[in-house]
Amino acid sequence: MRFHRYGMALGTALFVTVPPALADNFTLTLFHTNDLHGRTDQYPYLITTLNEARETYGEGLLLEAGDIFSGTLYFTEFQGQDALEFMNLMGYDAFVPGNHEFDLGDPEQGHQALAAFFAGAEFPILGANLDFSAGPEFADMLGESVSVDPQAGQLYDGIVVEHNGEQIGIFGLSTQDSETISSPGQIAISDYREAAEAMVAAFEEQGVNKIIALTHLGYDSDPSVGNDLLLAEHVEGIDIIIGGHSHSQVSPPRLLSESHAGEELPSPTVIGQAGEYGQHLGVMQVTFDGDGVVVDASGELLAADDREADSDAAQRLEPYTAEIETLRDTLIGAKAISELPNPRHGSGDEHSVRANETALGNLITDAQLHAAQQVAPDTVMAVQNSGGIREAIERGDVSVGDLIAVQPFGNRLTLLDVTGAELLETFEIALANAPGEDGGFLQVSAGVELMYDSSEPPGERVISLNVVQEGAMQAIDPERTYTIATNNFTAAGGDSHTVLGEAYADGRNTIVGNTDWEMLRDYMVERKEVFYQVEGRITDVTQQDVVEENGAQDDSD
């Protein structure tokens, strides 16, 4: 039997061609999506694509691998209820929450928007390593661990569905990354491999030998928190993995029969993922022999943008779009005198918002500090996780839509009381990956001077941290307690800021409540015309030396 090797690159054609007794074979058809991130305007195109796929491939199960929430004005305005209308229209068979489904978690109110999304769903929600039982908003949605009669809007570890006369087991897994990059709050997230092993055992005990893992782990994401390749390698009995989180285009589906070390796996596993933003509908056809072992796999990604929008769905979309366009186009009454870029290394920029001071980061933190000092005048600085800065601001008149695109998560201003030692440790965390990108890299407000050396080992990089106190620039005193401002996500430990999270959990926090983009709006409106630039708030002495050396060489040429 010849299978695709573990180490081959994506896009390599694969077909397993063996001739078992064909009468005993069963071919399962799957359609799948992932990581729409608020792109509700893609559903009319996806619906046309799905209808065409069903005509070509026949009926199949339709699965969604998470991150419906966050990323556009559609989500900001409707908090998932818009997407839900179209998901129900398409007839999804199962959904696993992604990390962004937890973005609206509130320390006091929990996950009201997510609970409302689940309540309106006409499909079951799966999460074998997710425990919603501590959240009272989910109390009426908790189903049994494995259901053979799954109900719409109910939460399960896994379900058994009958499709073309065969029993198919499906379970969900979500990334533990959510603990640091989102706000799960009372939702507990356990080890994905342990949960997967338990689910396979539960299905096999019921005689189910065709098992699908619906995951939001990432195809080849950070191995320390798990990914689909590791899941396939280490958990025996999973036949198919439909994934999300890494935004990977896995086409055709990847069939694994060997481990990374080249050892033959006990059973092959097929992996698929459909990219991002509803640009593609994934199609997968998997053939099983009479013992439930995968013997053939094929499929493709169908480009939704190559199709015409479904007319009924387009009509349903119109009122949503009209409402967000009104919001998007409302001018705030302020003007950016020059562009405020949001550079990233992946876009070819030498500097990155996740590794360097930026003009936009300076503006955002100054707006936060200004708002914080209205209620706590002794606040010495504001810090903003760079992972929460999503878009640039163009030169000219600024609209509400511009600001929400920059800060789409609706995070609230939070004050923290931390010692100088904790503050220094926080910046060591922020600088751990420098000069590489990291969402936890902190932009800082005016009156802060941070000097560090990226050539030193992580944890030993801060050279000096000074802040204006009593009218003069002074070094941070490790023994003194300071009030700082940030967003509630970072304050609660988001983007690996465990030191801040511990202070938050210790009760040394005050949630002021100002929403991030609204603080930015108010600050800009107060100034009418805004001009910001990089001004040396954050300095990497190693990178500075490189720049100076290059400059000296240029001068001599």
KOLSE-758524 format. One record per residue (C-alpha): x, y, z; residue in one letter. Coordinates in steps of 0.05 Angstrom, whole numbers, padded with zeros to 5 digits. Example, Ala and Ser with C-alpha at 12.3 -4.5 7.8 and 13.67 -1.06 7.14 Angstrom:
# KOLSE-758524
NODE       c1       c2       c3   lumro
NODE    00246   -00090    00156       A
NODE    00273   -00021    00143       S
# end
This chain:
# KOLSE-758524
NODE       c1       c2       c3   lumro
NODE    00000    00000    00000       M
NODE    00030    00067   -00021       R
NODE    00014    00129    00018       F
NODE    00035    00202    00016       H
NODE    00096    00215    00059       R
NODE    00093    00260    00120       Y
NODE    00148    00306    00097       G
NODE    00123    00324    00027       M
NODE    00105    00395    00012       A
NODE    00034    00419    00007       L
NODE    00005    00417   -00062       G
NODE    00038    00350   -00080       T
NODE   -00014    00307   -00115       A
NODE   -00035    00246   -00077       L
NODE   -00080    00188   -00092       F
NODE   -00079    00122   -00056       V
NODE   -00094    00068   -00107       T
NODE   -00107    00000   -00079       V
NODE   -00160   -00049   -00103       P
NODE   -00195   -00079   -00041       P
NODE   -00263   -00111   -00049       A
NODE   -00299   -00052   -00079       L
NODE   -00367   -00077   -00055       A
NODE   -00345   -00065    00017       D
NODE   -00319    00005    00004       N
NODE   -00353    00068    00027       F
NODE   -00337    00139    00002       T
NODE   -00351    00197    00048       L
NODE   -00359    00267    00019       T
NODE   -00343    00328    00062       L
NODE   -00350    00402    00049       F
NODE   -00313    00449    00096       H
NODE   -00297    00521    00113       T
NODE   -00255    00557    00166       N
NODE   -00231    00624    00190       D
NODE   -00282    00671    00159       L
NODE   -00266    00725    00211       H
NODE   -00328    00767    00200       G
NODE   -00327    00764    00124       R
NODE   -00402    00757    00121       T
NODE   -00403    00785    00051       D
NODE   -00370    00720    00027       Q
NODE   -00430    00676    00044       Y
NODE   -00470    00691   -00020       P
NODE   -00410    00667   -00060       Y
NODE   -00398    00607   -00015       L
NODE   -00471    00586   -00022       I
NODE   -00466    00585   -00098       T
NODE   -00401    00546   -00091       T
NODE   -00432    00496   -00043       L
NODE   -00492    00485   -00089       N
NODE   -00447    00471   -00148       E
NODE   -00404    00424   -00106       A
NODE   -00465    00385   -00084       R
NODE   -00486    00378   -00157       E
NODE   -00416    00352   -00175       T
NODE   -00399    00309   -00115       Y
NODE   -00467    00291   -00087       G
NODE   -00491    00302   -00016       E
NODE   -00440    00307    00039       G
NODE   -00429    00333    00109       L
NODE   -00415    00408    00117       L
NODE   -00366    00427    00172       L
NODE   -00339    00493    00199       E
NODE   -00272    00494    00235       A
NODE   -00278    00559    00274       G
NODE   -00262    00633    00278       D
NODE   -00327    00661    00252       I
NODE   -00319    00719    00301       F
NODE   -00276    00782    00296       S
NODE   -00243    00820    00240       G
NODE   -00294    00865    00204       T
NODE   -00347    00916    00216       L
NODE   -00399    00862    00204       Y
NODE   -00376    00828    00268       F
NODE   -00368    00893    00307       T
NODE   -00439    00912    00292       E
NODE   -00475    00845    00294       F
NODE   -00430    00801    00337       Q
NODE   -00439    00738    00296       G
NODE   -00515    00740    00287       Q
NODE   -00505    00760    00214       D
NODE   -00459    00701    00200       A
NODE   -00507    00655    00236       L
NODE   -00564    00670    00188       E
NODE   -00522    00646    00130       F
NODE   -00492    00586    00166       M
NODE   -00562    00562    00182       N
NODE   -00582    00574    00110       L
NODE   -00524    00531    00086       M
NODE   -00541    00474    00133       G
NODE   -00477    00461    00171       Y
NODE   -00473    00394    00206       D
NODE   -00422    00415    00260       A
NODE   -00380    00473    00285       F
NODE   -00319    00477    00330       V
NODE   -00305    00544    00364       P
NODE   -00239    00577    00347       G
NODE   -00198    00623    00391       N
NODE   -00231    00686    00364       H
NODE   -00299    00660    00386       E
NODE   -00275    00679    00456       F
NODE   -00253    00750    00439       D
NODE   -00314    00783    00471       L
NODE   -00305    00747    00538       G
NODE   -00320    00796    00594       D
NODE   -00294    00786    00665       P
NODE   -00362    00802    00694       E
NODE   -00413    00784    00640       Q
NODE   -00378    00723    00610       G
NODE   -00392    00706    00537       H
NODE   -00461    00734    00523       Q
NODE   -00450    00743    00447       A
NODE   -00422    00673    00440       L
NODE   -00480    00643    00480       A
NODE   -00529    00680    00435       A
NODE   -00493    00653    00374       F
NODE   -00497    00582    00400       F
NODE   -00570    00591    00420       A
NODE   -00589    00611    00349       G
NODE   -00548    00556    00315       A
NODE   -00585    00503    00275       E
NODE   -00525    00457    00283       F
NODE   -00488    00425    00342       P
NODE   -00425    00455    00372       I
NODE   -00366    00409    00386       L
NODE   -00308    00417    00434       G
NODE   -00278    00355    00467       A
NODE   -00225    00396    00501       N
NODE   -00271    00454    00518       L
NODE   -00308    00457    00584       D
NODE   -00365    00508    00584       F
NODE   -00396    00484    00650       S
NODE   -00370    00541    00693       A
NODE   -00404    00593    00649       G
NODE   -00477    00604    00671       P
NODE   -00494    00632    00602       E
NODE   -00483    00563    00573       F
NODE   -00521    00524    00626       A
NODE   -00580    00506    00581       D
NODE   -00535    00484    00524       M
NODE   -00493    00430    00556       L
NODE   -00506    00363    00523       G
NODE   -00479    00294    00538       E
NODE   -00407    00278    00520       S
NODE   -00423    00238    00458       V
NODE   -00492    00243    00427       S
NODE   -00523    00197    00375       V
NODE   -00581    00246    00370       D
NODE   -00548    00315    00369       P
NODE   -00592    00375    00375       Q
NODE   -00583    00444    00345       A
NODE   -00549    00495    00390       G
NODE   -00524    00444    00440       Q
NODE   -00452    00433    00463       L
NODE   -00421    00364    00457       Y
NODE   -00352    00333    00459       D
NODE   -00372    00292    00398       G
NODE   -00431    00267    00358       I
NODE   -00449    00206    00317       V
NODE   -00486    00221    00252       V
NODE   -00514    00173    00201       E
NODE   -00494    00189    00130       H
NODE   -00512    00144    00071       N
NODE   -00524    00086    00118       G
NODE   -00458    00093    00155       E
NODE   -00443    00117    00226       Q
NODE   -00395    00176    00226       I
NODE   -00363    00200    00291       G
NODE   -00344    00274    00294       I
NODE   -00310    00309    00353       F
NODE   -00282    00379    00362       G
NODE   -00215    00406    00386       L
NODE   -00196    00479    00398       S
NODE   -00127    00509    00408       T
NODE   -00100    00521    00477       Q
NODE   -00070    00584    00447       D
NODE   -00137    00615    00465       S
NODE   -00113    00620    00537       E
NODE   -00062    00673    00516       T
NODE   -00088    00703    00451       I
NODE   -00162    00709    00469       S
NODE   -00207    00716    00530       S
NODE   -00238    00648    00546       P
NODE   -00250    00667    00619       G
NODE   -00287    00611    00653       Q
NODE   -00283    00565    00593       I
NODE   -00229    00513    00608       A
NODE   -00186    00485    00552       I
NODE   -00152    00419    00563       S
NODE   -00097    00380    00527       D
NODE   -00118    00365    00456       Y
NODE   -00084    00298    00450       R
NODE   -00114    00270    00514       E
NODE   -00183    00294    00492       A
NODE   -00174    00263    00423       A
NODE   -00152    00196    00451       E
NODE   -00213    00194    00497       A
NODE   -00259    00210    00439       M
NODE   -00231    00156    00394       V
NODE   -00240    00106    00450       A
NODE   -00312    00129    00461       A
NODE   -00329    00122    00387       F
NODE   -00296    00055    00380       E
NODE   -00333    00030    00441       E
NODE   -00398    00046    00404       Q
NODE   -00374    00009    00342       G
NODE   -00360    00073    00302       V
NODE   -00298    00063    00258       N
NODE   -00301    00126    00215       K
NODE   -00277    00184    00257       I
NODE   -00269    00258    00240       I
NODE   -00232    00309    00283       A
NODE   -00260    00378    00270       L
NODE   -00203    00422    00295       T
NODE   -00181    00493    00306       H
NODE   -00109    00475    00321       L
NODE   -00073    00497    00258       G
NODE   -00043    00453    00205       Y
NODE    00030    00461    00226       D
NODE    00024    00513    00281       S
NODE    00067    00520    00343       D
NODE    00081    00448    00365       P
NODE    00082    00468    00438       S
NODE    00007    00478    00436       V
NODE   -00008    00426    00382       G
NODE   -00027    00422    00310       N
NODE   -00061    00376    00260       D
NODE    00002    00342    00237       L
NODE    00020    00323    00309       L
NODE   -00051    00301    00322       L
NODE   -00049    00254    00263       A
NODE    00019    00227    00283       E
NODE    00005    00215    00357       H
NODE   -00069    00196    00362       V
NODE   -00087    00130    00329       E
NODE   -00156    00120    00301       G
NODE   -00171    00189    00272       I
NODE   -00187    00180    00198       D
NODE   -00199    00252    00177       I
NODE   -00179    00320    00205       I
NODE   -00216    00381    00181       I
NODE   -00177    00440    00207       G
NODE   -00172    00515    00217       G
NODE   -00131    00568    00254       H
NODE   -00068    00570    00211       S
NODE   -00106    00595    00149       H
NODE   -00071    00540    00108       S
NODE   -00093    00520    00039       Q
NODE   -00085    00444    00042       V
NODE   -00100    00424   -00029       S
NODE   -00107    00369   -00047       P
NODE   -00121    00338    00021       P
NODE   -00058    00312    00055       R
NODE   -00056    00237    00070       L
NODE   -00007    00216    00125       L
NODE    00016    00145    00133       S
NODE    00085    00157    00163       E
NODE    00109    00196    00224       S
NODE    00158    00253    00220       H
NODE    00212    00202    00236       A
NODE    00191    00159    00177       G
NODE    00158    00105    00218       E
NODE    00093    00076    00190       E
NODE    00032    00100    00226       L
NODE   -00018    00048    00251       P
NODE   -00071    00078    00206       S
NODE   -00071    00133    00154       P
NODE   -00103    00201    00167       T
NODE   -00128    00252    00116       V
NODE   -00121    00327    00132       I
NODE   -00157    00385    00098       G
NODE   -00161    00460    00109       Q
NODE   -00192    00513    00065       A
NODE   -00150    00576    00074       G
NODE   -00184    00637    00101       E
NODE   -00239    00689    00096       Y
NODE   -00288    00646    00057       G
NODE   -00246    00650   -00005       Q
NODE   -00251    00575   -00016       H
NODE   -00298    00517   -00002       L
NODE   -00260    00454    00015       G
NODE   -00283    00389   -00017       V
NODE   -00257    00322    00007       M
NODE   -00276    00251   -00013       Q
NODE   -00248    00195    00029       V
NODE   -00258    00121    00014       T
NODE   -00258    00070    00070       F
NODE   -00252   -00006    00064       D
NODE   -00298   -00053    00100       G
NODE   -00258   -00047    00164       D
NODE   -00263    00029    00165       G
NODE   -00191    00040    00142       V
NODE   -00177    00098    00094       V
NODE   -00155    00071    00026       V
NODE   -00165    00131   -00019       D
NODE   -00170    00207   -00012       A
NODE   -00179    00263   -00061       S
NODE   -00208    00333   -00062       G
NODE   -00198    00406   -00080       E
NODE   -00210    00477   -00058       L
NODE   -00263    00512   -00099       L
NODE   -00253    00588   -00106       A
NODE   -00316    00622   -00082       A
NODE   -00297    00688   -00116       D
NODE   -00299    00654   -00184       D
NODE   -00374    00644   -00175       R
NODE   -00433    00691   -00179       E
NODE   -00466    00709   -00113       A
NODE   -00529    00670   -00096       D
NODE   -00586    00718   -00108       S
NODE   -00627    00701   -00047       D
NODE   -00566    00705   -00001       A
NODE   -00544    00771   -00033       A
NODE   -00612    00799   -00018       Q
NODE   -00608    00775    00054       R
NODE   -00540    00809    00060       L
NODE   -00563    00877    00037       E
NODE   -00591    00904    00103       P
NODE   -00529    00882    00141       Y
NODE   -00483    00916    00091       T
NODE   -00525    00980    00089       A
NODE   -00519    00986    00165       E
NODE   -00444    00975    00168       I
NODE   -00432    01022    00110       E
NODE   -00467    01078    00148       T
NODE   -00424    01064    00208       L
NODE   -00361    01055    00166       R
NODE   -00369    01121    00129       D
NODE   -00385    01165    00189       T
NODE   -00328    01215    00196       L
NODE   -00305    01228    00267       I
NODE   -00284    01300    00256       G
NODE   -00209    01291    00257       A
NODE   -00155    01286    00204       K
NODE   -00090    01247    00200       A
NODE   -00038    01295    00173       I
NODE    00005    01238    00149       S
NODE   -00005    01163    00141       E
NODE   -00001    01121    00204       L
NODE    00025    01054    00177       P
NODE    00019    00986    00209       N
NODE    00080    00950    00182       P
NODE    00092    00875    00184       R
NODE    00153    00835    00164       H
NODE    00109    00788    00122       G
NODE    00090    00847    00078       S
NODE    00163    00862    00062       G
NODE    00172    00917    00114       D
NODE    00239    00923    00149       E
NODE    00203    00945    00213       H
NODE    00141    00913    00244       S
NODE    00088    00936    00292       V
NODE    00103    00870    00329       R
NODE    00177    00885    00336       A
NODE    00187    00960    00333       N
NODE    00158    01026    00358       E
NODE    00108    01053    00308       T
NODE    00074    01121    00300       A
NODE    00006    01087    00304       L
NODE    00026    01050    00367       G
NODE    00047    01116    00397       N
NODE   -00020    01148    00381       L
NODE   -00060    01090    00409       I
NODE   -00022    01088    00475       T
NODE   -00025    01163    00483       D
NODE   -00100    01159    00474       A
NODE   -00104    01105    00528       Q
NODE   -00060    01143    00576       L
NODE   -00102    01206    00566       H
NODE   -00166    01168    00581       A
NODE   -00135    01133    00641       A
NODE   -00110    01197    00672       Q
NODE   -00181    01226    00672       Q
NODE   -00199    01175    00725       V
NODE   -00131    01159    00755       A
NODE   -00084    01219    00748       P
NODE   -00025    01179    00777       D
NODE   -00025    01130    00717       T
NODE    00048    01132    00693       V
NODE    00043    01096    00626       M
NODE   -00002    01059    00577       A
NODE    00019    00996    00539       V
NODE   -00014    00964    00479       Q
NODE   -00003    00894    00455       N
NODE    00018    00899    00382       S
NODE   -00025    00839    00364       G
NODE   -00085    00882    00377       G
NODE   -00066    00934    00324       I
NODE   -00094    00907    00259       R
NODE   -00095    00960    00204       E
NODE   -00062    01026    00184       A
NODE   -00096    01095    00183       I
NODE   -00090    01130    00117       E
NODE   -00075    01204    00109       R
NODE   -00136    01249    00110       G
NODE   -00204    01250    00143       D
NODE   -00215    01192    00191       V
NODE   -00279    01151    00195       S
NODE   -00308    01106    00249       V
NODE   -00294    01047    00203       G
NODE   -00221    01066    00199       D
NODE   -00214    01063    00275       L
NODE   -00253    00998    00284       I
NODE   -00210    00966    00231       A
NODE   -00149    00986    00271       V
NODE   -00177    00959    00337       Q
NODE   -00234    00911    00320       P
NODE   -00237    00872    00385       F
NODE   -00275    00922    00429       G
NODE   -00226    00915    00487       N
NODE   -00237    00958    00548       R
NODE   -00189    01003    00585       L
NODE   -00161    00971    00648       T
NODE   -00117    00999    00702       L
NODE   -00067    00954    00737       L
NODE   -00025    00965    00800       D
NODE    00042    00931    00790       V
NODE    00110    00935    00822       T
NODE    00169    00961    00784       G
NODE    00198    00891    00785       A
NODE    00135    00864    00753       E
NODE    00137    00919    00702       L
NODE    00209    00903    00683       L
NODE    00191    00829    00678       E
NODE    00131    00847    00634       T
NODE    00177    00882    00585       F
NODE    00224    00822    00585       E
NODE    00164    00780    00563       I
NODE    00146    00832    00510       A
NODE    00217    00831    00482       L
NODE    00230    00756    00485       A
NODE    00225    00745    00410       N
NODE    00256    00811    00387       A
NODE    00276    00827    00333       P
NODE    00226    00775    00310       G
NODE    00152    00790    00310       E
NODE    00108    00777    00371       D
NODE    00037    00799    00385       G
NODE    00058    00811    00457       G
NODE    00109    00864    00437       F
NODE    00086    00927    00475       L
NODE    00078    00996    00445       Q
NODE    00086    01050    00499       V
NODE    00058    01119    00513       S
NODE    00094    01186    00514       A
NODE    00140    01196    00573       G
NODE    00168    01126    00570       V
NODE    00239    01109    00547       E
NODE    00254    01035    00539       L
NODE    00324    01013    00519       M
NODE    00341    00940    00507       Y
NODE    00390    00893    00473       D
NODE    00359    00839    00428       S
NODE    00426    00803    00425       S
NODE    00422    00785    00499       E
NODE    00385    00721    00522       P
NODE    00310    00728    00532       P
NODE    00296    00752    00603       G
NODE    00360    00793    00604       E
NODE    00346    00844    00550       R
NODE    00320    00906    00585       V
NODE    00377    00956    00595       I
NODE    00335    01013    00623       S
NODE    00262    01032    00632       L
NODE    00249    01104    00649       N
NODE    00184    01142    00657       V
NODE    00166    01214    00671       V
NODE    00150    01222    00745       Q
NODE    00140    01288    00782       E
NODE    00160    01326    00720       G
NODE    00226    01289    00708       A
NODE    00249    01225    00673       M
NODE    00265    01173    00726       Q
NODE    00284    01100    00725       A
NODE    00231    01050    00745       I
NODE    00242    01030    00818       D
NODE    00233    00954    00826       P
NODE    00206    00964    00897       E
NODE    00155    01017    00881       R
NODE    00083    01005    00858       T
NODE    00058    01039    00794       Y
NODE   -00009    01046    00761       T
NODE   -00008    01029    00687       I
NODE   -00062    01027    00634       A
NODE   -00075    00975    00581       T
NODE   -00133    00937    00549       N
NODE   -00171    00884    00587       N
NODE   -00143    00828    00542       F
NODE   -00071    00844    00558       T
NODE   -00086    00860    00630       A
NODE   -00116    00790    00640       A
NODE   -00053    00757    00613       G
NODE   -00065    00758    00538       G
NODE   -00008    00749    00488       D
NODE    00032    00712    00542       S
NODE    00033    00770    00591       H
NODE    00029    00724    00651       T
NODE    00058    00775    00700       V
NODE    00002    00824    00685       L
NODE   -00048    00767    00687       G
NODE   -00025    00748    00757       E
NODE   -00033    00820    00780       A
NODE   -00102    00820    00749       Y
NODE   -00122    00755    00783       A
NODE   -00095    00783    00848       D
NODE   -00149    00837    00846       G
NODE   -00101    00894    00829       R
NODE   -00143    00917    00770       N
NODE   -00196    00968    00754       T
NODE   -00236    00961    00690       I
NODE   -00251    01032    00669       V
NODE   -00295    01010    00611       G
NODE   -00274    01057    00555       N
NODE   -00273    01017    00490       T
NODE   -00206    01019    00453       D
NODE   -00229    01049    00387       W
NODE   -00273    01099    00422       E
NODE   -00214    01124    00464       M
NODE   -00175    01132    00400       L
NODE   -00233    01170    00368       R
NODE   -00241    01218    00427       D
NODE   -00167    01232    00431       Y
NODE   -00162    01248    00356       M
NODE   -00226    01290    00356       V
NODE   -00198    01332    00414       E
NODE   -00136    01347    00372       R
NODE   -00173    01355    00305       K
NODE   -00108    01347    00265       E
NODE   -00063    01289    00285       V
NODE    00011    01282    00267       F
NODE    00050    01225    00297       Y
NODE    00117    01193    00282       Q
NODE    00168    01146    00312       V
NODE    00205    01186    00365       E
NODE    00252    01138    00402       G
NODE    00207    01113    00457       R
NODE    00233    01042    00445       I
NODE    00306    01030    00425       T
NODE    00342    00964    00410       D
NODE    00416    00981    00417       V
NODE    00435    00922    00373       T
NODE    00391    00944    00315       Q
NODE    00412    01017    00327       Q
NODE    00485    00997    00319       D
NODE    00469    00961    00254       V
NODE    00433    01022    00227       V
NODE    00490    01068    00247       E
NODE    00542    01022    00216       E
NODE    00503    01018    00151       N
NODE    00494    01094    00151       G
NODE    00569    01104    00161       A
NODE    00584    01057    00103       Q
NODE    00533    01092    00059       D
NODE    00566    01159    00074       D
NODE    00633    01133    00051       S
NODE    00608    01105   -00015       D
# end
